[in-house]
């Protein structure tokens, strides 16, 4: 059985965007494209309605590219349990209120038992300083948290 990956919006945005002039962002885009081309078929991929909603915003050409990349990926529902867990991340955990959508991404992946949450959001999601608190809240609620990581961390040597 394939391990599962929740694709957060930053990943599909980096995948489909024109290459950036910023060297760090450009490197992230290349890693994302390499992962998508060589590794995504090794996983069961998931998104949520949040990802679809975020991907649908902005310039029409970029929207079409993002939505095409997401075509055929299974969509996980934002259940009541996920909303409750996201609320805990904000009220009792490390995620600020302004990042409540990021909390919901994590909670949806957690409640659905996804193995990895793939993101380039290292401010509120793949953040080593927040990881232990997020994992503690997941486990306290009876869930095993997904590994919060970047595409670079899921590349094979």
C-alpha positions in Angstrom: 0.0 0.0 0.0 1.3 3.5 -0.9 2.1 6.0 1.8 -0.1 9.1 1.6 0.8 12.8 1.0 -1.4 15.8 1.5 -0.4 18.4 -1.1 -0.6 21.9 0.4 -1.2 24.9 -1.9 2.4 26.2 -1.8 3.6 23.0 -3.5 1.3 23.3 -6.5 2.0 27.0 -6.7 5.8 26.4 -6.8 5.2 23.6 -9.3 3.3 25.6 -11.8 4.7 29.1 -11.4 7.2 30.8 -13.8 10.7 30.3 -12.4 11.5 33.0 -9.9 14.4 35.4 -10.1 14.9 34.8 -6.3 17.6 32.1 -6.1 16.1 30.4 -3.0 12.6 30.3 -4.4 13.8 29.2 -7.8 15.6 26.3 -6.1 12.4 25.4 -4.2 10.6 25.4 -7.5 13.1 23.1 -9.1 13.0 20.7 -6.2 9.2 20.7 -6.4 9.2 20.0 -10.1 11.8 17.2 -9.6 9.6 15.6 -6.8 6.5 15.9 -8.9 8.1 14.3 -11.9 10.0 11.5 -10.1 8.4 10.8 -6.7 4.7 11.7 -6.7 3.7 8.4 -8.3 5.2 6.6 -5.3 2.5 8.1 -3.0 -1.3 8.4 -2.8 -2.0 12.1 -3.2 -4.6 14.1 -1.4 -5.7 17.7 -1.2 -8.6 19.4 0.5 -11.3 22.0 -0.6 -9.0 24.6 1.0 -6.2 23.8 -1.5 -8.7 23.9 -4.4 -10.0 27.2 -3.1 -6.6 28.8 -2.7 -5.4 27.4 -6.0 -8.4 28.9 -7.8 -7.4 32.5 -6.8 -5.3 34.9 -8.9 -4.3 35.3 -12.5 -6.4 33.1 -14.9 -3.5 31.4 -16.6 -1.8 30.5 -13.3 -5.2 29.3 -12.0 -5.6 27.0 -15.0 -2.1 25.6 -14.5 -2.6 24.9 -10.8 -6.0 23.3 -11.3 -4.7 21.1 -14.1 -1.9 19.9 -11.8 -4.5 19.1 -9.1 -6.8 17.3 -11.6 -7.5 13.7 -10.4 -6.1 14.1 -6.9 -8.5 12.9 -4.2 -10.1 15.5 -2.0 -10.3 15.1 1.8 -13.3 16.7 3.6 -12.8 19.2 6.4 -14.6 17.2 9.0 -15.9 18.5 12.4 -13.0 16.7 14.0 -10.6 18.5 11.8 -12.1 21.9 12.5 -11.9 21.2 16.3 -8.3 20.1 16.0 -7.4 23.2 14.0 -9.1 25.3 16.6 -6.8 23.7 19.2 -3.7 24.5 17.2 -4.7 28.1 17.3 -6.1 28.4 20.8 -3.8 26.1 22.7 -0.9 25.7 20.3 1.7 27.5 18.3 -0.3 28.6 15.3 -1.4 32.2 15.3 -5.1 33.2 14.6 -4.0 34.8 11.3 -2.8 31.4 10.1 -6.0 29.5 10.9 -6.2 28.1 7.4 -2.7 26.6 7.9 -3.9 25.0 11.1 -6.8 23.5 9.1 -4.5 22.1 6.5 -2.6 20.3 9.2 -5.8 19.2 11.0 -7.4 17.8 7.8 -4.3 15.7 7.0 -4.1 14.5 10.6 -7.7 13.5 11.0 -7.6 11.6 7.7 -4.5 9.7 8.8 -2.2 11.1 6.0 1.4 10.1 6.4 3.0 13.3 5.1 1.9 16.9 4.6 4.0 18.4 1.8 4.5 22.2 1.9 6.8 25.1 1.4 5.1 27.0 4.2 7.9 26.9 6.8 6.4 29.7 8.8 3.3 28.0 10.2 3.4 24.4 8.9 6.8 22.8 8.3 8.4 24.7 11.2 10.7 22.8 13.6 10.0 25.2 16.4 6.2 24.4 16.3 6.4 20.7 15.4 6.5 19.3 18.9 3.5 21.3 20.1 1.5 20.4 16.9 2.4 16.7 17.4 1.5 16.9 21.1 -1.9 18.3 20.4 -2.6 15.7 17.6 -1.7 12.9 20.0 -3.7 14.4 22.8 -6.7 14.3 20.5 -6.1 10.7 19.6 -4.4 11.1 16.2 -0.9 10.4 14.9 0.3 13.5 13.2 1.6 13.5 9.6 5.2 14.3 8.9 5.3 18.0 8.1 7.9 18.4 5.4 9.1 20.0 2.2 9.3 18.2 -1.2 13.1 18.2 -0.7 12.7 16.0 2.3 10.7 13.4 0.3 13.3 13.1 -2.5 15.3 9.9 -2.7 19.0 10.0 -3.1 
